[in-house]
Amino acid sequence: MMEDQNQQQQNQLNIEISEEVAEGEYANLAIITHSHAEFVIDFVNVMPGTPKSKVKSRIILTPQHAKRFMKALTENIQRFEAANGKIQDLEDVQLPMTFGGPTAQA
């Protein structure tokens, strides 16, 4: 039993986060591109009535990590919906994606 606890402690990863990063960035659009070696996800905040938007964050993943991320996100969405009810898809809501600016795709 003690051996299992020691193994768990050795396998733990100590992750730190700065105050600035902990505040987070709001994004309501993700643009995903890929090459043979990596996936690039740009998170954008598109505001109503503004013709221009900026990328708030860019995450670059290997294909293997992109697949693990997709799996983890799917599992978390399933847990969220089990606790809070089905998330309504924006395509079902019929909101305009232009917000008064250019048409975006995700």
MMTF fields as JSON, N, C-alpha, C and O atoms, coordinates in Angstrom:
{
  "mmtfVersion": "1.0.0",
  "mmtfProducer": "UNKNOWN",
  "numBonds": 423,
  "numAtoms": 424,
  "numGroups": 106,
  "numChains": 1,
  "numModels": 1,
  "chainsPerModel": [1],
  "groupsPerChain": [106],
  "chainIdList": ["A"],
  "bondAtomList": [4, 2, 8, 6, 12, 10, 16, 14, 20, 18, 24, 22, 28, 26, 32, 30, 36, 34, 40, 38, 44, 42, 48, 46, 52, 50, 56, 54, 60, 58, 64, 62, 68, 66, 72, 70, 76, 74, 80, 78, 84, 82, 88, 86, 92, 90, 96, 94, 100, 98, 104, 102, 108, 106, 112, 110, 116, 114, 120, 118, 124, 122, 128, 126, 132, 130, 136, 134, 140, 138, 144, 142, 148, 146, 152, 150, 156, 154, 160, 158, 164, 162, 168, 166, 172, 170, 176, 174, 180, 178, 184, 182, 188, 186, 192, 190, 196, 194, 200, 198, 204, 202, 208, 206, 212, 210, 216, 214, 220, 218, 224, 222, 228, 226, 232, 230, 236, 234, 240, 238, 244, 242, 248, 246, 252, 250, 256, 254, 260, 258, 264, 262, 268, 266, 272, 270, 276, 274, 280, 278, 284, 282, 288, 286, 292, 290, 296, 294, 300, 298, 304, 302, 308, 306, 312, 310, 316, 314, 320, 318, 324, 322, 328, 326, 332, 330, 336, 334, 340, 338, 344, 342, 348, 346, 352, 350, 356, 354, 360, 358, 364, 362, 368, 366, 372, 370, 376, 374, 380, 378, 384, 382, 388, 386, 392, 390, 396, 394, 400, 398, 404, 402, 408, 406, 412, 410, 416, 414, 420, 418],
  "bondOrderList": [1, 1, 1, 1, 1, 1, 1, 1, 1, 1, 1, 1, 1, 1, 1, 1, 1, 1, 1, 1, 1, 1, 1, 1, 1, 1, 1, 1, 1, 1, 1, 1, 1, 1, 1, 1, 1, 1, 1, 1, 1, 1, 1, 1, 1, 1, 1, 1, 1, 1, 1, 1, 1, 1, 1, 1, 1, 1, 1, 1, 1, 1, 1, 1, 1, 1, 1, 1, 1, 1, 1, 1, 1, 1, 1, 1, 1, 1, 1, 1, 1, 1, 1, 1, 1, 1, 1, 1, 1, 1, 1, 1, 1, 1, 1, 1, 1, 1, 1, 1, 1, 1, 1, 1, 1],
  "groupList": [{"groupName": "MET", "atomNameList": ["N", "CA", "C", "O"], "elementList": ["N", "C", "C", "O"], "formalChargeList": [0, 0, 0, 0], "bondAtomList": [1, 0, 2, 1, 3, 2], "bondOrderList": [1, 1, 2], "singleLetterCode": "M", "chemCompType": "L-PEPTIDE LINKING"}, {"groupName": "GLU", "atomNameList": ["N", "CA", "C", "O"], "elementList": ["N", "C", "C", "O"], "formalChargeList": [0, 0, 0, 0], "bondAtomList": [1, 0, 2, 1, 3, 2], "bondOrderList": [1, 1, 2], "singleLetterCode": "E", "chemCompType": "L-PEPTIDE LINKING"}, {"groupName": "ASP", "atomNameList": ["N", "CA", "C", "O"], "elementList": ["N", "C", "C", "O"], "formalChargeList": [0, 0, 0, 0], "bondAtomList": [1, 0, 2, 1, 3, 2], "bondOrderList": [1, 1, 2], "singleLetterCode": "D", "chemCompType": "L-PEPTIDE LINKING"}, {"groupName": "GLN", "atomNameList": ["N", "CA", "C", "O"], "elementList": ["N", "C", "C", "O"], "formalChargeList": [0, 0, 0, 0], "bondAtomList": [1, 0, 2, 1, 3, 2], "bondOrderList": [1, 1, 2], "singleLetterCode": "Q", "chemCompType": "L-PEPTIDE LINKING"}, {"groupName": "ASN", "atomNameList": ["N", "CA", "C", "O"], "elementList": ["N", "C", "C", "O"], "formalChargeList": [0, 0, 0, 0], "bondAtomList": [1, 0, 2, 1, 3, 2], "bondOrderList": [1, 1, 2], "singleLetterCode": "N", "chemCompType": "L-PEPTIDE LINKING"}, {"groupName": "LEU", "atomNameList": ["N", "CA", "C", "O"], "elementList": ["N", "C", "C", "O"], "formalChargeList": [0, 0, 0, 0], "bondAtomList": [1, 0, 2, 1, 3, 2], "bondOrderList": [1, 1, 2], "singleLetterCode": "L", "chemCompType": "L-PEPTIDE LINKING"}, {"groupName": "ILE", "atomNameList": ["N", "CA", "C", "O"], "elementList": ["N", "C", "C", "O"], "formalChargeList": [0, 0, 0, 0], "bondAtomList": [1, 0, 2, 1, 3, 2], "bondOrderList": [1, 1, 2], "singleLetterCode": "I", "chemCompType": "L-PEPTIDE LINKING"}, {"groupName": "SER", "atomNameList": ["N", "CA", "C", "O"], "elementList": ["N", "C", "C", "O"], "formalChargeList": [0, 0, 0, 0], "bondAtomList": [1, 0, 2, 1, 3, 2], "bondOrderList": [1, 1, 2], "singleLetterCode": "S", "chemCompType": "L-PEPTIDE LINKING"}, {"groupName": "VAL", "atomNameList": ["N", "CA", "C", "O"], "elementList": ["N", "C", "C", "O"], "formalChargeList": [0, 0, 0, 0], "bondAtomList": [1, 0, 2, 1, 3, 2], "bondOrderList": [1, 1, 2], "singleLetterCode": "V", "chemCompType": "L-PEPTIDE LINKING"}, {"groupName": "ALA", "atomNameList": ["N", "CA", "C", "O"], "elementList": ["N", "C", "C", "O"], "formalChargeList": [0, 0, 0, 0], "bondAtomList": [1, 0, 2, 1, 3, 2], "bondOrderList": [1, 1, 2], "singleLetterCode": "A", "chemCompType": "L-PEPTIDE LINKING"}, {"groupName": "GLY", "atomNameList": ["N", "CA", "C", "O"], "elementList": ["N", "C", "C", "O"], "formalChargeList": [0, 0, 0, 0], "bondAtomList": [1, 0, 2, 1, 3, 2], "bondOrderList": [1, 1, 2], "singleLetterCode": "G", "chemCompType": "PEPTIDE LINKING"}, {"groupName": "TYR", "atomNameList": ["N", "CA", "C", "O"], "elementList": ["N", "C", "C", "O"], "formalChargeList": [0, 0, 0, 0], "bondAtomList": [1, 0, 2, 1, 3, 2], "bondOrderList": [1, 1, 2], "singleLetterCode": "Y", "chemCompType": "L-PEPTIDE LINKING"}, {"groupName": "THR", "atomNameList": ["N", "CA", "C", "O"], "elementList": ["N", "C", "C", "O"], "formalChargeList": [0, 0, 0, 0], "bondAtomList": [1, 0, 2, 1, 3, 2], "bondOrderList": [1, 1, 2], "singleLetterCode": "T", "chemCompType": "L-PEPTIDE LINKING"}, {"groupName": "HIS", "atomNameList": ["N", "CA", "C", "O"], "elementList": ["N", "C", "C", "O"], "formalChargeList": [0, 0, 0, 0], "bondAtomList": [1, 0, 2, 1, 3, 2], "bondOrderList": [1, 1, 2], "singleLetterCode": "H", "chemCompType": "L-PEPTIDE LINKING"}, {"groupName": "PHE", "atomNameList": ["N", "CA", "C", "O"], "elementList": ["N", "C", "C", "O"], "formalChargeList": [0, 0, 0, 0], "bondAtomList": [1, 0, 2, 1, 3, 2], "bondOrderList": [1, 1, 2], "singleLetterCode": "F", "chemCompType": "L-PEPTIDE LINKING"}, {"groupName": "PRO", "atomNameList": ["N", "CA", "C", "O"], "elementList": ["N", "C", "C", "O"], "formalChargeList": [0, 0, 0, 0], "bondAtomList": [1, 0, 2, 1, 3, 2], "bondOrderList": [1, 1, 2], "singleLetterCode": "P", "chemCompType": "L-PEPTIDE LINKING"}, {"groupName": "LYS", "atomNameList": ["N", "CA", "C", "O"], "elementList": ["N", "C", "C", "O"], "formalChargeList": [0, 0, 0, 0], "bondAtomList": [1, 0, 2, 1, 3, 2], "bondOrderList": [1, 1, 2], "singleLetterCode": "K", "chemCompType": "L-PEPTIDE LINKING"}, {"groupName": "ARG", "atomNameList": ["N", "CA", "C", "O"], "elementList": ["N", "C", "C", "O"], "formalChargeList": [0, 0, 0, 0], "bondAtomList": [1, 0, 2, 1, 3, 2], "bondOrderList": [1, 1, 2], "singleLetterCode": "R", "chemCompType": "L-PEPTIDE LINKING"}],
  "groupTypeList": [0, 0, 1, 2, 3, 4, 3, 3, 3, 3, 4, 3, 5, 4, 6, 1, 6, 7, 1, 1, 8, 9, 1, 10, 1, 11, 9, 4, 5, 9, 6, 6, 12, 13, 7, 13, 9, 1, 14, 8, 6, 2, 14, 8, 4, 8, 0, 15, 10, 12, 15, 16, 7, 16, 8, 16, 7, 17, 6, 6, 5, 12, 15, 3, 13, 9, 16, 17, 14, 0, 16, 9, 5, 12, 1, 4, 6, 3, 17, 14, 1, 9, 9, 4, 10, 16, 6, 3, 2, 5, 1, 2, 8, 3, 5, 15, 0, 12, 14, 10, 10, 15, 12, 9, 3, 9],
  "groupIdList": [1, 2, 3, 4, 5, 6, 7, 8, 9, 10, 11, 12, 13, 14, 15, 16, 17, 18, 19, 20, 21, 22, 23, 24, 25, 26, 27, 28, 29, 30, 31, 32, 33, 34, 35, 36, 37, 38, 39, 40, 41, 42, 43, 44, 45, 46, 47, 48, 49, 50, 51, 52, 53, 54, 55, 56, 57, 58, 59, 60, 61, 62, 63, 64, 65, 66, 67, 68, 69, 70, 71, 72, 73, 74, 75, 76, 77, 78, 79, 80, 81, 82, 83, 84, 85, 86, 87, 88, 89, 90, 91, 92, 93, 94, 95, 96, 97, 98, 99, 100, 101, 102, 103, 104, 105, 106],
  "secStructList": [7, 2, 2, 2, 2, 2, 2, 2, 2, 2, 2, 7, 7, 7, 7, 7, 7, 7, 2, 2, 2, 2, 2, 7, 7, 7, 7, 1, 3, 3, 3, 3, 3, 3, 7, 1, 1, 7, 3, 3, 3, 3, 3, 3, 7, 7, 7, 6, 6, 7, 1, 7, 7, 7, 3, 3, 3, 3, 3, 3, 3, 7, 2, 2, 2, 2, 2, 2, 2, 2, 2, 2, 2, 2, 2, 2, 2, 2, 2, 2, 2, 2, 2, 2, 7, 7, 7, 7, 7, 2, 2, 2, 2, 6, 7, 7, 1, 1, 6, 6, 1, 7, 7, 7, 7, 7],
  "xCoordList": [0.826, 0.0, 0.873, 0.61, 1.899, 2.811, 3.543, 3.823, 3.845, 4.524, 3.657, 4.165, 2.337, 1.406, 1.359, 1.314, 1.369, 1.336, 2.617, 2.573, 3.75, 5.024, 5.042, 5.536, 4.509, 4.448, 3.56, 3.905, 2.405, 1.495, 2.169, 2.025, 2.906, 3.592, 4.665, 4.861, 5.358, 6.388, 5.785, 6.422, 4.551, 3.899, 3.136, 2.638, 3.034, 2.31, 3.107, 4.335, 2.387, 2.991, 2.617, 1.435, 3.6, 3.366, 3.229, 4.202, 2.024, 1.757, 1.465, 0.625, 2.155, 1.943, 1.284, 1.45, 0.53, -0.115, 0.056, -0.177, 0.462, 0.628, -0.744, -1.732, -0.804, -2.073, -2.643, -3.849, -1.769, -2.213, -2.867, -3.926, -2.243, -2.795, -4.051, -4.992, -4.075, -5.232, -6.49, -7.597, -6.342, -7.499, -8.199, -9.407, -7.464, -8.041, -8.337, -8.233, -8.699, -9.106, -10.432, -10.6, -11.377, -12.659, -12.519, -11.922, -13.063, -13.082, -14.433, -14.964, -14.991, -16.255, -16.109, -17.101, -14.871, -14.587, -13.237, -12.269, -13.179, -11.916, -11.686, -12.566, -10.508, -10.127, -9.043, -7.998, -9.304, -8.392, -7.788, -8.506, -6.467, -5.753, -4.749, -4.457, -4.235, -3.253, -2.303, -2.605, -1.15, -0.178, 0.04, -0.678, 1.006, 1.275, 1.858, 1.818, 2.396, 3.099, 2.409, 2.757, 1.42, 0.828, -0.565, -0.936, -1.32, -2.618, -2.448, -1.8, -3.025, -2.966, -4.396, -5.244, -4.655, -5.98, -5.829, -5.146, -6.471, -6.497, -7.832, -8.895, -7.763, -8.961, -9.157, -8.258, -10.369, -10.659, -11.869, -12.777, -11.869, -13.019, -13.63, -13.087, -14.768, -15.469, -16.544, -17.422, -16.478, -17.44, -18.454, -18.105, -19.706, -20.748, -20.392, -19.902, -20.646, -20.46, -19.026, -18.779, -18.08, -16.688, -16.235, -16.395, -15.67, -15.27, -13.965, -13.615, -13.25, -11.948, -11.875, -12.368, -11.259, -11.079, -9.641, -8.96, -9.177, -7.804, -7.776, -8.663, -6.747, -6.505, -6.061, -5.107, -6.75, -6.428, -5.399, -4.616, -5.407, -4.472, -4.303, -5.254, -3.105, -2.827, -2.201, -1.222, -2.781, -2.266, -1.82, -2.56, -0.613, -0.059, 0.126, 0.782, -0.464, -0.447, 0.086, -0.071, 0.713, 1.039, -0.271, -1.248, -0.327, -1.555, -2.003, -3.2, -1.05, -1.394, -2.028, -3.013, -1.467, -2.031, -3.366, -4.244, -3.531, -4.813, -5.91, -7.025, -5.584, -6.567, -6.884, -8.044, -5.871, -6.101, -6.937, -7.798, -6.687, -7.457, -8.922, -9.825, -9.152, -10.519, -11.243, -12.409, -10.553, -11.145, -11.472, -12.549, -10.544, -10.759, -11.902, -12.706, -11.979, -13.059, -14.405, -15.391, -14.454, -15.691, -16.158, -17.342, -15.226, -15.576, -16.098, -17.062, -15.466, -15.892, -17.247, -18.041, -17.522, -18.842, -19.912, -20.993, -19.625, -20.586, -20.882, -22.039, -19.844, -20.039, -20.835, -21.707, -20.522, -21.248, -22.722, -23.582, -23.022, -24.414, -25.151, -26.347, -24.458, -25.089, -25.501, -26.525, -24.72, -25.013, -25.933, -26.709, -25.855, -26.539, -27.554, -28.224, -27.683, -28.582, -27.847, -26.711, -28.518, -27.924, -27.553, -28.328, -26.368, -25.932, -26.576, -26.42, -27.294, -27.947, -26.909, -26.165, -26.865, -25.928, -26.322, -27.502, -25.346, -25.635, -26.304, -27.063, -26.022, -26.653, -28.156, -28.915, -28.599, -30.024, -30.681, -31.883, -29.895, -30.414, -30.614, -31.437, -29.893, -29.981, -29.517, -30.169, -28.399, -27.812, -26.989, -26.342, -26.997, -26.133, -24.673, -24.324, -23.815, -22.396, -21.623, -20.432, -22.267, -21.549, -21.374, -20.394, -22.281, -22.215, -22.003, -21.421, -22.476, -22.289, -20.962, -20.67, -20.154, -18.835, -18.736, -19.756, -17.519, -17.333, -17.826, -17.86, -18.206, -18.655, -17.453, -16.417, -17.599, -16.51, -16.903, -18.086, -15.898, -16.137, -15.257, -14.153, -15.761, -14.957, -14.901, -14.271],
  "yCoordList": [-1.191, 0.0, 1.258, 2.196, 1.279, 2.41, 2.595, 3.72, 1.487, 1.533, 2.218, 2.989, 1.942, 2.578, 4.087, 4.844, 4.538, 5.966, 6.647, 7.753, 5.995, 6.55, 6.666, 7.657, 5.662, 5.678, 6.825, 7.517, 7.031, 8.118, 9.468, 10.35, 9.651, 10.908, 11.165, 12.309, 10.131, 10.279, 10.633, 11.317, 10.173, 10.428, 11.752, 12.139, 12.456, 13.725, 14.812, 14.851, 15.689, 16.804, 18.087, 18.366, 18.861, 20.124, 21.226, 21.571, 21.774, 22.782, 24.11, 24.181, 25.161, 26.499, 27.36, 27.12, 28.372, 29.299, 30.712, 30.961, 31.631, 33.019, 33.668, 33.176, 34.766, 35.469, 35.943, 35.87, 36.424, 36.937, 35.833, 36.043, 34.672, 33.554, 33.021, 32.614, 33.02, 32.505, 33.323, 32.797, 34.6, 35.434, 34.941, 35.125, 34.325, 33.775, 34.832, 36.033, 34.363, 35.205, 34.679, 33.469, 35.566, 35.158, 34.982, 35.821, 33.901, 33.666, 33.078, 32.219, 33.55, 32.997, 32.448, 32.188, 32.279, 31.697, 30.99, 31.531, 29.795, 29.066, 28.727, 28.187, 29.048, 28.734, 27.666, 27.87, 26.53, 25.393, 25.104, 24.933, 25.051, 24.67, 23.576, 23.36, 22.901, 21.859, 21.648, 21.965, 21.104, 20.639, 19.156, 18.571, 18.555, 17.135, 16.933, 15.82, 17.988, 17.837, 18.473, 18.168, 19.365, 20.064, 20.598, 20.812, 20.804, 21.469, 22.83, 22.941, 23.865, 25.215, 25.66, 25.652, 26.051, 26.545, 28.002, 28.31, 28.9, 30.321, 30.629, 30.366, 31.187, 31.584, 33.08, 33.878, 33.452, 34.832, 35.327, 34.556, 36.624, 37.272, 38.196, 39.262, 37.778, 38.569, 39.378, 38.809, 40.697, 41.576, 42.118, 42.396, 42.269, 42.793, 44.17, 45.032, 44.361, 45.665, 46.053, 47.151, 45.18, 45.514, 44.698, 43.477, 45.373, 44.66, 43.874, 43.082, 44.088, 43.467, 42.803, 43.348, 41.628, 40.921, 40.455, 40.281, 40.252, 39.816, 38.411, 38.016, 37.674, 36.378, 36.656, 37.401, 36.059, 36.242, 35.238, 35.521, 34.049, 33.017, 32.023, 31.733, 31.509, 30.475, 29.285, 29.426, 28.117, 26.886, 25.979, 25.764, 25.457, 24.57, 23.191, 23.051, 22.174, 20.81, 19.825, 20.027, 18.766, 17.662, 16.961, 17.115, 16.201, 15.462, 14.544, 14.416, 13.912, 13.021, 13.805, 13.357, 14.971, 15.78, 16.395, 16.574, 16.72, 17.249, 16.203, 16.526, 14.955, 13.881, 13.655, 13.443, 13.698, 13.56, 14.724, 14.533, 15.933, 17.112, 16.944, 17.237, 16.472, 16.255, 15.238, 15.427, 14.175, 13.137, 13.695, 13.437, 14.456, 15.037, 16.054, 16.108, 16.852, 17.836, 17.133, 17.55, 16.079, 15.303, 14.716, 14.784, 14.141, 13.558, 14.628, 14.392, 15.8, 16.877, 17.445, 17.809, 17.527, 17.988, 16.989, 17.386, 15.703, 14.679, 14.795, 14.696, 15.006, 15.174, 16.444, 16.443, 17.535, 18.798, 18.62, 19.046, 17.987, 17.794, 16.843, 17.012, 15.861, 14.953, 15.72, 15.407, 16.71, 17.49, 18.683, 19.064, 19.28, 20.547, 20.529, 21.535, 19.43, 19.362, 19.615, 20.09, 19.288, 19.367, 20.801, 21.731, 20.963, 22.263, 22.436, 21.587, 23.534, 23.769, 24.251, 25.194, 23.608, 23.95, 25.283, 25.523, 26.152, 27.46, 27.34, 28.222, 26.249, 26.054, 25.884, 26.247, 25.332, 25.168, 26.484, 26.66, 27.413, 28.686, 29.688, 30.595, 29.556, 30.447, 31.869, 32.831, 32.014, 33.33, 33.724, 32.867, 34.994, 35.4, 35.348, 35.873, 34.727, 34.615, 35.888, 35.982, 36.852, 38.044, 39.051, 39.796, 39.107, 40.078, 41.492, 42.338, 41.747, 43.062, 43.226, 44.302, 42.193, 42.243, 41.175, 40.726, 40.76, 39.755, 38.378, 38.077, 37.552, 36.203, 35.342, 35.37, 34.583, 33.741, 32.279, 31.941, 31.416, 29.983, 29.332, 29.797, 28.244, 27.51, 26.054, 25.259],
  "zCoordList": [0.0, 0.0, 0.0, -0.753, 0.834, 0.909, -0.417, -0.833, -1.068, -2.361, -3.41, -4.225, -3.399, -4.333, -4.118, -5.087, -2.859, -2.561, -3.028, -3.566, -2.827, -3.296, -4.812, -5.35, -5.509, -6.972, -7.453, -8.411, -6.784, -7.161, -6.97, -7.818, -5.869, -5.616, -6.662, -7.073, -7.097, -8.12, -9.468, -10.27, -9.732, -11.012, -11.051, -12.108, -9.916, -9.884, -10.583, -10.508, -11.261, -11.973, -11.256, -11.055, -10.873, -10.189, -11.242, -11.913, -11.385, -12.402, -11.722, -10.825, -12.147, -11.61, -12.676, -13.872, -12.23, -13.158, -12.617, -11.434, -13.478, -13.052, -12.899, -13.445, -12.16, -11.968, -13.304, -13.537, -14.168, -15.478, -16.312, -16.903, -16.356, -17.12, -16.453, -17.135, -15.125, -14.382, -14.657, -14.545, -15.016, -15.345, -16.603, -16.751, -17.499, -18.722, -19.774, -19.526, -20.929, -22.059, -22.565, -22.713, -22.832, -23.387, -24.897, -25.571, -25.42, -26.863, -27.24, -26.536, -28.364, -28.846, -30.269, -30.95, -30.698, -32.01, -31.947, -31.412, -32.489, -32.596, -34.065, -34.735, -34.55, -35.931, -35.851, -35.232, -36.48, -36.385, -37.753, -38.739, -37.8, -39.02, -38.639, -37.463, -39.659, -39.366, -40.528, -41.679, -40.192, -41.181, -40.893, -40.082, -41.539, -41.262, -39.86, -39.335, -39.248, -37.98, -36.783, -35.642, -37.022, -35.89, -36.194, -37.348, -35.125, -35.183, -34.526, -33.485, -35.126, -34.584, -34.31, -35.203, -33.059, -32.679, -32.268, -31.292, -33.02, -32.688, -32.02, -32.582, -30.815, -30.085, -30.274, -30.008, -30.746, -31.131, -30.341, -30.03, -30.022, -29.399, -30.45, -30.741, -31.019, -32.034, -31.317, -30.669, -31.431, -30.76, -31.768, -32.916, -31.338, -32.231, -32.768, -32.038, -34.054, -34.682, -34.985, -35.483, -34.695, -35.005, -36.207, -36.233, -37.201, -38.419, -38.269, -39.144, -37.172, -36.996, -35.624, -34.636, -35.571, -34.308, -34.206, -35.217, -32.97, -32.74, -32.155, -31.398, -32.52, -31.899, -30.465, -30.24, -29.499, -28.089, -27.606, -26.699, -28.226, -27.827, -28.967, -29.692, -29.12, -30.124, -29.41, -28.677, -29.636, -29.047, -30.194, -31.154, -30.08, -31.105, -30.471, -29.439, -31.107, -30.577, -31.611, -32.815, -31.133, -32.03, -32.381, -31.649, -33.467, -33.786, -32.639, -32.381, -31.958, -30.85, -29.698, -29.11, -29.377, -28.298, -28.708, -27.864, -29.982, -30.455, -30.268, -29.858, -30.571, -30.403, -28.933, -28.58, -28.067, -26.626, -26.101, -25.242, -26.618, -26.214, -26.618, -25.834, -27.84, -28.316, -27.429, -27.082, -27.074, -26.226, -24.835, -24.297, -24.26, -22.929, -22.962, -22.032, -24.017, -24.137, -24.288, -23.68, -25.083, -25.262, -23.934, -23.601, -23.179, -21.88, -20.919, -20.19, -20.919, -20.027, -20.426, -19.558, -21.71, -22.171, -21.752, -21.318, -21.878, -21.45, -19.961, -19.554, -19.134, -17.686, -17.376, -16.507, -18.099, -17.903, -18.222, -17.452, -19.363, -19.765, -18.817, -18.582, -18.281, -17.309, -16.055, -15.448, -15.667, -14.462, -14.723, -13.847, -15.923, -16.181, -17.315, -17.549, -18.013, -19.158, -20.463, -20.478, -21.552, -22.887, -23.241, -23.017, -23.793, -24.303, -25.676, -26.553, -25.856, -27.145, -28.151, -27.883, -29.291, -30.346, -30.965, -31.223, -31.205, -31.803, -33.17, -33.571, -33.887, -35.193, -35.04, -35.938, -33.903, -33.629, -33.231, -33.424, -32.673, -32.171, -33.296, -33.161, -34.393, -35.552, -35.241, -35.647, -34.527, -34.297, -35.514, -36.116, -35.891, -37.01, -36.582, -35.525, -37.384, -37.042, -37.401, -37.105, -38.023, -38.455, -37.33, -37.341, -36.357, -35.274, -35.816, -35.137, -37.039, -37.622, -38.317, -38.839, -38.34, -38.97, -40.039, -40.562, -40.374, -41.424, -40.987, -39.794, -41.944, -41.657, -41.264, -41.929, -40.186, -39.692, -39.799, -39.835, -39.848, -39.877, -38.837, -38.555, -38.268, -37.289, -37.667, -36.97]
}
